[in-house]
Amino acid sequence: MAGQNAYREIVSCSNCLEYQARRLKIRFRDKTNDDTQYVHTLNSTLIATTRVLVAIMENFQTKDGHIRIPEVLQGYMGNQKEI
């Protein structure tokens, strides 16, 4: 983040092994030996929304206090160019 002169995590992904699968009872049957085993699961966030919003605001704020909407996001904002 430019205002903090630091990098921040915006996504995370963890391999939970079989921890979540045990509680959810998610298993598979290995056809080679007919064993039933728990699957490994991933726990992931797509995006840390507030951190991304702060980064956009810091990098796209105009001198008059408006925020320019990055071109790739304008289609999701009714084609607005600025808020």
N, C-alpha and C positions, 0 to 999 in steps of 0.2 A: 504494500500500500504506500503510495507516494508520500502521503502526509505523515506517515510514521517511519519512512525510510527503511522499510522492512518488508519481507515476503511473508504472506500468511497462507495457511492451508485453506483451499476452497473446495476440495473434495477429499474423501477418505474411503478406503476400502480395506476390510479386514477379512482374513480367512478364519472363520470361526470353527473350522474342523467339524466335528460332529456335535458340538455343544448345543446349538439351536435345534438340530435335527433330533436329538434325543428327546427334548421337551415337546417337539411337534410330532414325534413318532414318524419321521420321514425316513423310509428305508428302501433299499433295493435288493433284489435277489441276484446273486452272482451265478449265472447259468453254468459256469465251468465247474463249480463244486457245490451248487445249490445252497450256499450260505446266504443268510440275510444279514446285511450290513447297513449301518447308518451312513447317509450321504454326508459330504462336507458342504457347508453353506458359506456364502459370502454375505457380509453385512456392508452395505455401501450407501453413501449419500451422493446424489448426482451433483449437487452444488450447494454450497453454503450461501444461501440467498442474500443475507444481510451483508456479508463481506463483499460479494460481487456488486451489490448495489452501491456500497460505499466506494469501491474502486471506480465504478462508472461515474459516480458523482464527482469524485476527485479529479478524474482525467477528462471529463467532458463539460465541466462547469464553465459558463461564459463569464465575462467581466460584469455583466448586468445581473448575475445570479441565476440565470436559466441553466438548464441542463440540455445539452445537445444529445439527441438519441442516436447511438451508433447505427450506422446504415443497416447492419445485419439484424437489428432489433426493430426497425421502423415498421415492418410488416405486422408485427405483433402489437404495435401501439397505434393501430388505425392510420398508419403512414404518417404519423406526426414526426416532425423533424426536431422539435424542441418542446420541453415542458418547463 
